[in-house]
Amino acid sequence: MEIVVKQLRMILDQFEQKFLQEKPFIIGDEISLADVVAVVDLMEPFALGVEIFQDRPKLDAWRGRVEEALGTELFQEAYKNVMNMLTQTREPLDPPTAGALKAKLSYLYK
């Protein structure tokens, strides 16, 4: 387990340095699909109890911006589904949540 945590720290360092740099989001000033995908991936170890945001103010601030851009309710609903996947009780997004997420991200597919 120690080696996995060490590798995760290295990955988080690289993510902050190479992708976030000094930008609010991965690609620049606005949220993109890259941010949504990345935050879901990073919530997996967090959901398992690994405090990946502790002592990482840049990463935590980015996560907060992603949550704010998506809306707290939608972010929490998506996070709940990550938790469900990890506990093998995966449920599809309910239609209102799926629609809200699609509406938030629709500009990415134009």
N, CA, C and O atoms as a GROMACS GRO file, in nm:
protein
  440
    1MET      N    1   0.083  -0.120   0.000
    1MET     CA    2   0.000   0.000   0.000
    1MET      C    3   0.088   0.126   0.000
    1MET      O    4   0.053   0.226  -0.062
    2GLU      N    5   0.200   0.120   0.069
    2GLU     CA    6   0.288   0.237   0.078
    2GLU      C    7   0.338   0.279  -0.058
    2GLU      O    8   0.346   0.399  -0.087
    3ILE      N    9   0.372   0.184  -0.143
    3ILE     CA   10   0.421   0.217  -0.277
    3ILE      C   11   0.312   0.281  -0.361
    3ILE      O   12   0.340   0.370  -0.442
    4VAL      N   13   0.188   0.237  -0.344
    4VAL     CA   14   0.076   0.294  -0.418
    4VAL      C   15   0.055   0.439  -0.376
    4VAL      O   16   0.033   0.526  -0.461
    5VAL      N   17   0.062   0.467  -0.247
    5VAL     CA   18   0.046   0.603  -0.197
    5VAL      C   19   0.160   0.691  -0.249
    5VAL      O   20   0.138   0.806  -0.286
    6LYS      N   21   0.280   0.638  -0.251
    6LYS     CA   22   0.396   0.712  -0.302
    6LYS      C   23   0.377   0.746  -0.450
    6LYS      O   24   0.404   0.859  -0.492
    7GLN      N   25   0.330   0.650  -0.528
    7GLN     CA   26   0.305   0.673  -0.671
    7GLN      C   27   0.192   0.775  -0.689
    7GLN      O   28   0.200   0.860  -0.778
    8LEU      N   29   0.089   0.767  -0.606
    8LEU     CA   30  -0.021   0.863  -0.614
    8LEU      C   31   0.030   1.004  -0.586
    8LEU      O   32  -0.009   1.098  -0.655
    9ARG      N   33   0.115   1.019  -0.488
    9ARG     CA   34   0.173   1.152  -0.458
    9ARG      C   35   0.250   1.205  -0.578
    9ARG      O   36   0.240   1.323  -0.612
   10MET      N   37   0.326   1.118  -0.642
   10MET     CA   38   0.403   1.159  -0.760
   10MET      C   39   0.310   1.203  -0.873
   10MET      O   40   0.335   1.303  -0.939
   11ILE      N   41   0.203   1.129  -0.894
   11ILE     CA   42   0.105   1.162  -0.998
   11ILE      C   43   0.038   1.296  -0.967
   11ILE      O   44   0.019   1.378  -1.057
   12LEU      N   45   0.003   1.318  -0.841
   12LEU     CA   46  -0.060   1.444  -0.802
   12LEU      C   47   0.037   1.561  -0.821
   12LEU      O   48  -0.003   1.669  -0.864
   13ASP      N   49   0.164   1.540  -0.788
   13ASP     CA   50   0.266   1.644  -0.811
   13ASP      C   51   0.271   1.680  -0.960
   13ASP      O   52   0.271   1.797  -0.997
   14GLN      N   53   0.276   1.578  -1.044
   14GLN     CA   54   0.283   1.602  -1.188
   14GLN      C   55   0.156   1.670  -1.240
   14GLN      O   56   0.163   1.759  -1.325
   15PHE      N   57   0.042   1.630  -1.188
   15PHE     CA   58  -0.084   1.691  -1.230
   15PHE      C   59  -0.084   1.840  -1.198
   15PHE      O   60  -0.123   1.922  -1.281
   16GLU      N   61  -0.041   1.874  -1.077
   16GLU     CA   62  -0.036   2.016  -1.038
   16GLU      C   63   0.065   2.093  -1.122
   16GLU      O   64   0.037   2.205  -1.166
   17GLN      N   65   0.181   2.036  -1.145
   17GLN     CA   66   0.288   2.107  -1.214
   17GLN      C   67   0.267   2.115  -1.365
   17GLN      O   68   0.291   2.220  -1.425
   18LYS      N   69   0.224   2.007  -1.427
   18LYS     CA   70   0.216   2.003  -1.573
   18LYS      C   71   0.080   2.042  -1.629
   18LYS      O   72   0.072   2.098  -1.738
   19PHE      N   73  -0.026   2.013  -1.556
   19PHE     CA   74  -0.159   2.041  -1.609
   19PHE      C   75  -0.220   2.167  -1.549
   19PHE      O   76  -0.266   2.255  -1.622
   20LEU      N   77  -0.221   2.177  -1.418
   20LEU     CA   78  -0.281   2.295  -1.356
   20LEU      C   79  -0.192   2.418  -1.368
   20LEU      O   80  -0.239   2.527  -1.398
   21GLN      N   81  -0.064   2.399  -1.343
   21GLN     CA   82   0.032   2.510  -1.343
   21GLN      C   83  -0.028   2.623  -1.259
   21GLN      O   84  -0.055   2.604  -1.140
   22GLU      N   85  -0.048   2.739  -1.318
   22GLU     CA   86  -0.109   2.851  -1.245
   22GLU      C   87  -0.247   2.886  -1.302
   22GLU      O   88  -0.298   2.996  -1.279
   23LYS      N   89  -0.306   2.792  -1.376
   23LYS     CA   90  -0.436   2.814  -1.440
   23LYS      C   91  -0.548   2.770  -1.346
   23LYS      O   92  -0.527   2.681  -1.263
   24PRO      N   93  -0.665   2.829  -1.358
   24PRO     CA   94  -0.777   2.784  -1.276
   24PRO      C   95  -0.829   2.646  -1.313
   24PRO      O   96  -0.877   2.571  -1.228
   25PHE      N   97  -0.819   2.612  -1.444
   25PHE     CA   98  -0.864   2.482  -1.492
   25PHE      C   99  -0.754   2.422  -1.580
   25PHE      O  100  -0.659   2.491  -1.615
   26ILE      N  101  -0.767   2.297  -1.615
   26ILE     CA  102  -0.662   2.227  -1.689
   26ILE      C  103  -0.628   2.297  -1.821
   26ILE      O  104  -0.510   2.313  -1.853
   27ILE      N  105  -0.729   2.338  -1.896
   27ILE     CA  106  -0.704   2.396  -2.026
   27ILE      C  107  -0.688   2.548  -2.020
   27ILE      O  108  -0.631   2.608  -2.111
   28GLY      N  109  -0.738   2.610  -1.916
   28GLY     CA  110  -0.726   2.756  -1.908
   28GLY      C  111  -0.820   2.815  -1.805
   28GLY      O  112  -0.827   2.770  -1.691
   29ASP      N  113  -0.892   2.917  -1.849
   29ASP     CA  114  -0.976   2.992  -1.757
   29ASP      C  115  -1.117   2.936  -1.738
   29ASP      O  116  -1.189   2.980  -1.649
   30GLU      N  117  -1.156   2.840  -1.821
   30GLU     CA  118  -1.291   2.784  -1.812
   30GLU      C  119  -1.285   2.633  -1.797
   30GLU      O  120  -1.191   2.568  -1.844
   31ILE      N  121  -1.385   2.579  -1.731
   31ILE     CA  122  -1.392   2.434  -1.712
   31ILE      C  123  -1.405   2.365  -1.847
   31ILE      O  124  -1.465   2.419  -1.940
   32SER      N  125  -1.349   2.246  -1.856
   32SER     CA  126  -1.359   2.166  -1.978
   32SER      C  127  -1.387   2.021  -1.939
   32SER      O  128  -1.389   1.985  -1.822
   33LEU      N  129  -1.410   1.942  -2.040
   33LEU     CA  130  -1.432   1.799  -2.016
   33LEU      C  131  -1.311   1.737  -1.946
   33LEU      O  132  -1.326   1.644  -1.867
   34ALA      N  133  -1.192   1.789  -1.975
   34ALA     CA  134  -1.070   1.738  -1.910
   34ALA      C  135  -1.079   1.752  -1.759
   34ALA      O  136  -1.038   1.662  -1.686
   35ASP      N  137  -1.132   1.863  -1.711
   35ASP     CA  138  -1.148   1.884  -1.567
   35ASP      C  139  -1.248   1.786  -1.507
   35ASP      O  140  -1.226   1.732  -1.399
   36VAL      N  141  -1.358   1.764  -1.578
   36VAL     CA  142  -1.462   1.675  -1.527
   36VAL      C  143  -1.408   1.532  -1.517
   36VAL      O  144  -1.429   1.464  -1.416
   37VAL      N  145  -1.340   1.488  -1.621
   37VAL     CA  146  -1.284   1.352  -1.621
   37VAL      C  147  -1.179   1.339  -1.510
   37VAL      O  148  -1.178   1.240  -1.436
   38ALA      N  149  -1.092   1.438  -1.499
   38ALA     CA  150  -0.985   1.432  -1.400
   38ALA      C  151  -1.040   1.433  -1.258
   38ALA      O  152  -0.993   1.358  -1.173
   39VAL      N  153  -1.139   1.516  -1.232
   39VAL     CA  154  -1.190   1.523  -1.095
   39VAL      C  155  -1.259   1.392  -1.056
   39VAL      O  156  -1.249   1.348  -0.941
   40VAL      N  157  -1.327   1.329  -1.151
   40VAL     CA  158  -1.390   1.199  -1.121
   40VAL      C  159  -1.282   1.096  -1.088
   40VAL      O  160  -1.296   1.020  -0.992
   41ASP      N  161  -1.175   1.095  -1.166
   41ASP     CA  162  -1.065   1.001  -1.138
   41ASP      C  163  -1.002   1.028  -1.001
   41ASP      O  164  -0.969   0.934  -0.929
   42LEU      N  165  -0.986   1.154  -0.967
   42LEU     CA  166  -0.923   1.187  -0.839
   42LEU      C  167  -1.016   1.163  -0.720
   42LEU      O  168  -0.970   1.144  -0.608
   43MET      N  169  -1.145   1.163  -0.745
   43MET     CA  170  -1.238   1.137  -0.635
   43MET      C  171  -1.239   0.989  -0.596
   43MET      O  172  -1.284   0.954  -0.487
   44GLU      N  173  -1.190   0.902  -0.684
   44GLU     CA  174  -1.189   0.759  -0.651
   44GLU      C  175  -1.100   0.729  -0.530
   44GLU      O  176  -1.147   0.666  -0.436
   45PRO      N  177  -0.971   0.771  -0.530
   45PRO     CA  178  -0.893   0.745  -0.409
   45PRO      C  179  -0.946   0.821  -0.288
   45PRO      O  180  -0.939   0.772  -0.175
   46PHE      N  181  -1.001   0.940  -0.312
   46PHE     CA  182  -1.059   1.018  -0.203
   46PHE      C  183  -1.177   0.941  -0.142
   46PHE      O  184  -1.192   0.936  -0.020
   47ALA      N  185  -1.259   0.882  -0.228
   47ALA     CA  186  -1.374   0.805  -0.181
   47ALA      C  187  -1.332   0.683  -0.100
   47ALA      O  188  -1.407   0.634  -0.016
   48LEU      N  189  -1.210   0.634  -0.124
   48LEU     CA  190  -1.159   0.519  -0.050
   48LEU      C  191  -1.088   0.561   0.079
   48LEU      O  192  -1.034   0.477   0.151
   49GLY      N  193  -1.089   0.691   0.108
   49GLY     CA  194  -1.031   0.739   0.232
   49GLY      C  195  -0.892   0.797   0.222
   49GLY      O  196  -0.832   0.831   0.324
   50VAL      N  197  -0.838   0.808   0.102
   50VAL     CA  198  -0.706   0.868   0.083
   50VAL      C  199  -0.726   1.019   0.075
   50VAL      O  200  -0.793   1.069  -0.016
   51GLU      N  201  -0.667   1.091   0.168
   51GLU     CA  202  -0.684   1.236   0.176
   51GLU      C  203  -0.596   1.307   0.074
   51GLU      O  204  -0.496   1.369   0.110
   52ILE      N  205  -0.633   1.296  -0.055
   52ILE     CA  206  -0.547   1.350  -0.160
   52ILE      C  207  -0.544   1.502  -0.163
   52ILE      O  208  -0.450   1.560  -0.217
   53PHE      N  209  -0.643   1.567  -0.106
   53PHE     CA  210  -0.648   1.713  -0.110
   53PHE      C  211  -0.580   1.777   0.011
   53PHE      O  212  -0.552   1.897   0.011
   54GLN      N  213  -0.554   1.697   0.113
   54GLN     CA  214  -0.488   1.747   0.234
   54GLN      C  215  -0.345   1.792   0.198
   54GLN      O  216  -0.272   1.720   0.130
   55ASP      N  217  -0.308   1.909   0.244
   55ASP     CA  218  -0.175   1.966   0.219
   55ASP      C  219  -0.150   1.992   0.072
   55ASP      O  220  -0.034   2.001   0.030
   56ARG      N  221  -0.254   2.005  -0.007
   56ARG     CA  222  -0.243   2.037  -0.149
   56ARG      C  223  -0.343   2.149  -0.182
   56ARG      O  224  -0.446   2.124  -0.243
   57PRO      N  225  -0.312   2.271  -0.140
   57PRO     CA  226  -0.408   2.380  -0.161
   57PRO      C  227  -0.440   2.407  -0.308
   57PRO      O  228  -0.553   2.444  -0.340
   58LYS      N  229  -0.343   2.391  -0.396
   58LYS     CA  230  -0.368   2.414  -0.539
   58LYS      C  231  -0.469   2.313  -0.592
   58LYS      O  232  -0.563   2.349  -0.663
   59LEU      N  233  -0.449   2.187  -0.558
   59LEU     CA  234  -0.538   2.080  -0.602
   59LEU      C  235  -0.677   2.097  -0.542
   59LEU      O  236  -0.778   2.080  -0.610
   60ASP      N  237  -0.682   2.130  -0.414
   60ASP     CA  238  -0.810   2.148  -0.346
   60ASP      C  239  -0.886   2.268  -0.402
   60ASP      O  240  -1.008   2.262  -0.418
   61ALA      N  241  -0.815   2.376  -0.433
   61ALA     CA  242  -0.880   2.494  -0.491
   61ALA      C  243  -0.936   2.461  -0.629
   61ALA      O  244  -1.046   2.504  -0.664
   62TRP      N  245  -0.860   2.384  -0.708
   62TRP     CA  246  -0.908   2.341  -0.840
   62TRP      C  247  -1.034   2.257  -0.826
   62TRP      O  248  -1.132   2.280  -0.897
   63ARG      N  249  -1.033   2.160  -0.734
   63ARG     CA  250  -1.151   2.077  -0.711
   63ARG      C  251  -1.271   2.164  -0.674
   63ARG      O  252  -1.382   2.140  -0.720
   64GLY      N  253  -1.247   2.264  -0.592
   64GLY     CA  254  -1.354   2.356  -0.554
   64GLY      C  255  -1.409   2.435  -0.672
   64GLY      O  256  -1.530   2.457  -0.683
   65ARG      N  257  -1.320   2.477  -0.763
   65ARG     CA  258  -1.365   2.549  -0.883
   65ARG      C  259  -1.446   2.458  -0.975
   65ARG      O  260  -1.545   2.501  -1.034
   66VAL      N  261  -1.403   2.334  -0.987
   66VAL     CA  262  -1.478   2.238  -1.069
   66VAL      C  263  -1.616   2.217  -1.008
   66VAL      O  264  -1.717   2.218  -1.080
   67GLU      N  265  -1.622   2.199  -0.877
   67GLU     CA  266  -1.751   2.181  -0.810
   67GLU      C  267  -1.839   2.303  -0.830
   67GLU      O  268  -1.958   2.289  -0.858
   68GLU      N  269  -1.783   2.420  -0.816
   68GLU     CA  270  -1.861   2.543  -0.832
   68GLU      C  271  -1.912   2.556  -0.976
   68GLU      O  272  -2.027   2.595  -0.998
   69ALA      N  273  -1.827   2.525  -1.072
   69ALA     CA  274  -1.866   2.537  -1.213
   69ALA      C  275  -1.978   2.439  -1.249
   69ALA      O  276  -2.068   2.473  -1.326
   70LEU      N  277  -1.971   2.320  -1.194
   70LEU     CA  278  -2.076   2.221  -1.221
   70LEU      C  279  -2.200   2.245  -1.136
   70LEU      O  280  -2.311   2.209  -1.175
   71GLY      N  281  -2.179   2.306  -1.022
   71GLY     CA  282  -2.287   2.321  -0.924
   71GLY      C  283  -2.270   2.214  -0.818
   71GLY      O  284  -2.249   2.097  -0.849
   72THR      N  285  -2.280   2.255  -0.692
   72THR     CA  286  -2.254   2.162  -0.582
   72THR      C  287  -2.346   2.041  -0.586
   72THR      O  288  -2.301   1.928  -0.562
   73GLU      N  289  -2.473   2.063  -0.616
   73GLU     CA  290  -2.567   1.950  -0.616
   73GLU      C  291  -2.530   1.848  -0.723
   73GLU      O  292  -2.531   1.727  -0.696
   74LEU      N  293  -2.499   1.894  -0.842
   74LEU     CA  294  -2.462   1.804  -0.951
   74LEU      C  295  -2.329   1.734  -0.920
   74LEU      O  296  -2.314   1.615  -0.946
   75PHE      N  297  -2.234   1.808  -0.866
   75PHE     CA  298  -2.105   1.751  -0.830
   75PHE      C  299  -2.123   1.640  -0.726
   75PHE      O  300  -2.066   1.532  -0.739
   76GLN      N  301  -2.203   1.668  -0.624
   76GLN     CA  302  -2.226   1.568  -0.518
   76GLN      C  303  -2.298   1.445  -0.573
   76GLN      O  304  -2.269   1.333  -0.531
   77GLU      N  305  -2.391   1.465  -0.666
   77GLU     CA  306  -2.462   1.352  -0.725
   77GLU      C  307  -2.365   1.264  -0.804
   77GLU      O  308  -2.370   1.142  -0.796
   78ALA      N  309  -2.276   1.328  -0.882
   78ALA     CA  310  -2.177   1.252  -0.958
   78ALA      C  311  -2.081   1.180  -0.863
   78ALA      O  312  -2.045   1.064  -0.887
   79TYR      N  313  -2.040   1.248  -0.757
   79TYR     CA  314  -1.950   1.189  -0.658
   79TYR      C  315  -2.017   1.069  -0.590
   79TYR      O  316  -1.952   0.969  -0.563
   80LYS      N  317  -2.146   1.080  -0.564
   80LYS     CA  318  -2.220   0.969  -0.504
   80LYS      C  319  -2.213   0.847  -0.595
   80LYS      O  320  -2.201   0.734  -0.548
   81ASN      N  321  -2.220   0.869  -0.726
   81ASN     CA  322  -2.211   0.758  -0.819
   81ASN      C  323  -2.072   0.696  -0.821
   81ASN      O  324  -2.060   0.575  -0.841
   82VAL      N  325  -1.968   0.776  -0.802
   82VAL     CA  326  -1.832   0.721  -0.788
   82VAL      C  327  -1.828   0.630  -0.666
   82VAL      O  328  -1.775   0.520  -0.672
   83MET      N  329  -1.884   0.679  -0.556
   83MET     CA  330  -1.888   0.597  -0.433
   83MET      C  331  -1.964   0.467  -0.458
   83MET      O  332  -1.921   0.360  -0.414
   84ASN      N  333  -2.076   0.475  -0.528
   84ASN     CA  334  -2.155   0.356  -0.557
   84ASN      C  335  -2.076   0.257  -0.642
   84ASN      O  336  -2.083   0.136  -0.620
   85MET      N  337  -2.001   0.308  -0.740
   85MET     CA  338  -1.921   0.219  -0.824
   85MET      C  339  -1.816   0.147  -0.740
   85MET      O  340  -1.789   0.028  -0.761
   86LEU      N  341  -1.759   0.218  -0.646
   86LEU     CA  342  -1.655   0.158  -0.564
   86LEU      C  343  -1.711   0.056  -0.466
   86LEU      O  344  -1.639  -0.033  -0.420
   87THR      N  345  -1.838   0.070  -0.433
   87THR     CA  346  -1.899  -0.025  -0.341
   87THR      C  347  -1.987  -0.126  -0.414
   87THR      O  348  -2.063  -0.201  -0.352
   88GLN      N  349  -1.975  -0.128  -0.548
   88GLN     CA  350  -2.046  -0.224  -0.631
   88GLN      C  351  -2.197  -0.207  -0.629
   88GLN      O  352  -2.270  -0.302  -0.657
   89THR      N  353  -2.246  -0.088  -0.596
   89THR     CA  354  -2.390  -0.063  -0.601
   89THR      C  355  -2.417   0.046  -0.704
   89THR      O  356  -2.499   0.135  -0.682
   90ARG      N  357  -2.349   0.037  -0.814
   90ARG     CA  358  -2.360   0.139  -0.918
   90ARG      C  359  -2.503   0.152  -0.967
   90ARG      O  360  -2.570   0.054  -0.999
   91GLU      N  361  -2.546   0.276  -0.973
   91GLU     CA  362  -2.677   0.307  -1.027
   91GLU      C  363  -2.657   0.409  -1.138
   91GLU      O  364  -2.571   0.497  -1.126
   92PRO      N  365  -2.735   0.400  -1.245
   92PRO     CA  366  -2.720   0.502  -1.349
   92PRO      C  367  -2.765   0.637  -1.294
   92PRO      O  368  -2.844   0.645  -1.201
   93LEU      N  369  -2.713   0.743  -1.354
   93LEU     CA  370  -2.759   0.875  -1.315
   93LEU      C  371  -2.908   0.885  -1.344
   93LEU      O  372  -2.956   0.838  -1.447
   94ASP      N  373  -2.980   0.946  -1.252
   94ASP     CA  374  -3.121   0.964  -1.276
   94ASP      C  375  -3.136   1.065  -1.390
   94ASP      O  376  -3.048   1.148  -1.410
   95PRO      N  377  -3.246   1.061  -1.465
   95PRO     CA  378  -3.262   1.148  -1.581
   95PRO      C  379  -3.244   1.298  -1.553
   95PRO      O  380  -3.179   1.365  -1.634
   96PRO      N  381  -3.296   1.353  -1.443
   96PRO     CA  382  -3.272   1.496  -1.420
   96PRO      C  383  -3.124   1.530  -1.400
   96PRO      O  384  -3.076   1.632  -1.450
   97THR      N  385  -3.052   1.445  -1.329
   97THR     CA  386  -2.909   1.469  -1.307
   97THR      C  387  -2.832   1.453  -1.436
   97THR      O  388  -2.746   1.535  -1.466
   98ALA      N  389  -2.862   1.349  -1.513
   98ALA     CA  390  -2.795   1.328  -1.641
   98ALA      C  391  -2.821   1.447  -1.734
   98ALA      O  392  -2.731   1.493  -1.804
   99GLY      N  393  -2.945   1.495  -1.735
   99GLY     CA  394  -2.979   1.611  -1.818
   99GLY      C  395  -2.906   1.736  -1.774
   99GLY      O  396  -2.858   1.813  -1.858
  100ALA      N  397  -2.897   1.757  -1.644
  100ALA     CA  398  -2.826   1.874  -1.592
  100ALA      C  399  -2.678   1.868  -1.627
  100ALA      O  400  -2.619   1.969  -1.665
  101LEU      N  401  -2.618   1.751  -1.614
  101LEU     CA  402  -2.477   1.735  -1.648
  101LEU      C  403  -2.456   1.758  -1.798
  101LEU      O  404  -2.360   1.824  -1.839
  102LYS      N  405  -2.545   1.703  -1.878
  102LYS     CA  406  -2.535   1.721  -2.023
  102LYS      C  407  -2.548   1.868  -2.059
  102LYS      O  408  -2.474   1.918  -2.144
  103ALA      N  409  -2.641   1.938  -1.995
  103ALA     CA  410  -2.659   2.081  -2.023
  103ALA      C  411  -2.534   2.161  -1.985
  103ALA      O  412  -2.493   2.251  -2.058
  104LYS      N  413  -2.474   2.128  -1.870
  104LYS     CA  414  -2.354   2.199  -1.826
  104LYS      C  415  -2.238   2.177  -1.922
  104LYS      O  416  -2.156   2.267  -1.941
  105LEU      N  417  -2.232   2.059  -1.983
  105LEU     CA  418  -2.117   2.025  -2.068
  105LEU      C  419  -2.148   2.035  -2.217
  105LEU      O  420  -2.060   2.007  -2.299
  106SER      N  421  -2.268   2.074  -2.254
  106SER     CA  422  -2.308   2.072  -2.396
  106SER      C  423  -2.220   2.161  -2.481
  106SER      O  424  -2.196   2.130  -2.597
  107TYR      N  425  -2.172   2.271  -2.427
  107TYR     CA  426  -2.088   2.360  -2.508
  107TYR      C  427  -1.958   2.293  -2.550
  107TYR      O  428  -1.893   2.339  -2.644
  108LEU      N  429  -1.919   2.188  -2.482
  108LEU     CA  430  -1.794   2.120  -2.516
  108LEU      C  431  -1.808   2.038  -2.645
  108LEU      O  432  -1.708   2.007  -2.709
  109TYR      N  433  -1.929   2.004  -2.683
  109TYR     CA  434  -1.950   1.917  -2.798
  109TYR      C  435  -1.990   1.992  -2.924
  109TYR      O  436  -2.024   1.929  -3.024
  110LYS      N  437  -1.986   2.125  -2.920
  110LYS     CA  438  -2.024   2.205  -3.037
  110LYS      C  439  -1.910   2.215  -3.134
  110LYS      O  440  -1.924   2.278  -3.239
   0.00000   0.00000   0.00000
